[in-house]
Amino acid sequence: MSSNTVWIHSIPSPPVNAPQRKIIHCDCDCFYASVEMRDDPSLRGKPLMVGGRADQRGVVATCNYEARKFGIRSAMATAQAVKLCPQLVILPPAMEKYRTASRQIMEIYRSYTDLVEPLSLDEAYLDVTSSPHCKGSATLIAQEIRQRIFDTVGITASAGVAPNKFVAKIASDWNKPDGLFLVRPEEVDEFVAALPVKKLYGVGKVTAARLNKLGAETCADLRNWTMHDLQHHFGSFGARLHDLCRGIDERPVSNSHERKSVSVEETYTPDVPDLPACLDLVPELFDSLLARLKRAGAADQVGKLFVKLKFSDFQQTTVECAGTAPAIALYRRLMEVGYQRGRQPVRLLGLGVRLDASRGEASRLEQLSLFSDEPV
């Protein structure tokens, strides 16, 4: 395994009283495809994707770097990927194999700290601020983790090391594949200033285009804006932009596994042609949602209802409203609102609920006050 480590140098910033956090963002390089190439070395060097078949409206789950050279990327329609690369090797996902590798990877992460926040099967944030391993060096811990993943799982991983989650996430992608990128606390300001605004957490294509149109191409440009200006243009998200463009991210690494939503969705072949046909499918999805919500034991935690639609051009929209229990009439109304945003055939429909754990706690407290002999 190679070790591509890049260091950034700049003027140190003043020390702070609070202990400086040491955050690692680690994820494996094209995870599904790497596991497949590990198990079948003859695939190495060939453009490879893991995902659905083109004749079944499949999409790319992941692809290797040889495929990416042709412009193929995750979430792209398989049919489009084949047009870009006719010799593309297409493999169906082997989820149990990937889950086995995931368990090995997460076990390695958790052997260095209890503060591990998984983002996917192979990707996670680690807070190693108080870790005693490698003499407390986050960089050495990241190197050791990468080596252990290679030795144990047989695939490569990249890592970013920084004082916060935002910068660590950017850093891990900086020297891929099979690389390590370190941004020291005193280097954050210079590092973030040069980033294009599209790299900011939560900024998608639409927001990035809007920022560019307003004259903000980089984070340095965005720093010329006041908090008031950002909130005027972007509402509550403006405060987040104000902090992120300065490299400020106080989000903790959370090892909580609290469920935040329950949902069901279905992809249709052929596309659902119009709104009446979408509405006809709501009852079936609604019944599936109720069953899943019951299995999750979260019926008393519902705080919002939402629907998701993905149109034939792959544009996606989500509409939600407040609600304490699933109601088919509300889902029909949300579906109507969502459909008007695209007004074209629909390939995917979903219904779901956002959960509010405090609602469940309040319900349990109320039951105790009614039926318990002890005061609450």
Buried (B, 14 or more C-beta within 10 A) or exposed (E): EEEEBEEBEBEEBEEEEEEEBBBBBBBBBBBBBBBBBBEEEEBEEEBBBBBBEBEEBBBBBBBBBBBBEBEBBBEBBBBBBBEBBEEBBBBEBBEEBBEEBBEBBBEBBBEBBEBBBBEEBBBBBBBBBEBEBBEEBBBBBBBBBBBBBBEEBBBBBBBBBBBBBBBBBBBBBBBBBBBBBBBBBBBBBBBBBEBBBBBBEEBEEEBBEBBBEBEBBBBBBBBEBEEEBBBEBBEEBBEBBBBBBBBBBEEBBEBEEEEEBBBBBBBBEEBBEEBEEBBEBBEEBBEBBBEBBEEBEBBBBBBBBBBBBBBBEEEBBBBBBEBBEBEBEBBBBBBBBBBEBBEBBBBBBBBBBBBBEEBBEEEEEEEEEEEEEEEE
